[in-house]
Amino acid sequence: MILLKSTQRSLQISLPHIKSQIQLMLTAAGYKDWDIGVELTSNRRLRQLNAEYRGKDKPTDILSFPFAEVAQPGKLPAPRSEDDKNLGDIFISIPYVIHWCALNEVDIQDRLPRLYAHGICHLLGYDHEDKKDYRLMKRREDALLKRMKAWEASLLAQPTPPASKETP
């Protein structure tokens, strides 16, 4: 289950669309039936979390909090129960992302899926502490995004069934 909430007021967002993008990425990653929490929030909230958990008193675009400790990136321990099928939580500061997009001339609708993929990769044990880890994580993010976009395009290309005609 995807628990998605928006506590920010900077941008009107289609939560069903975001949920479907995240679900496609979870399916592509091999964790279709796993739980994940995603909060779209403010700079203030990210600053608080960043200070508390990383010792950095400043906002950031995204923070991820994995549920399980991972020995090898991309391979979570086998769940012992349904309750263990929890990837963790992702927090995204929408004002931070809006500002970043303006500075980098990137459309926010392109940036947000990249951040979902980035957060999911962190929950799966990927990191970017050195160049080798960065390249591995970036490849995984790119693969998730590519798969999501292909599935979205496929869904959009499907013909809409004709409206049924009622007989009097």
C-alpha positions, 0 to 999 in steps of 0.5 A: 500500500502506498500511503501518500500525503501532501502537507504543503501548499506550494503546488497543486498536485494530483495525488492519484497520478503520483500514486500510480507513478510510485506503484509502477516504480515499485512494480519495476523494482520487484516490490509491488506489494510492499508498503511505502510512505511518501509525504510531500511537505515543506522546507521547514519539515525537511529542515527539522528531519535533516537536523534531527536525523543527519545533523544538518540544519538546512532543508533539502529536497528529499530524505528517505528512511528505510524500514529494513537494513539492507546488506546488498543494494536492491535485495531486502531481507525476506519478510517474516510476516506481512508487516515486514513488507514495508520499504520505509518513508520518503519526505520531499520538500515541494518548495525546495524542488520548485526552487531547484527546478527554477534554477535548473530550468527543469519542469517539476513534472519531470523532476518529481518522478526522478525524486520518487525513484531516488527515494525508492532506491535509498529505501532499497539500500542504494547510496551515493557516498562514492562514485561507484555507488553513485553510478550504481544508484543512478543506473537503478534510478534510470531503469525505474524511470524508463520502465515507469515511462514506458508503462505510462505510455502503454497505458495512455496508448490503450484505446478507451472502450466505447460507451455502452448504449442503453436500450429503452 
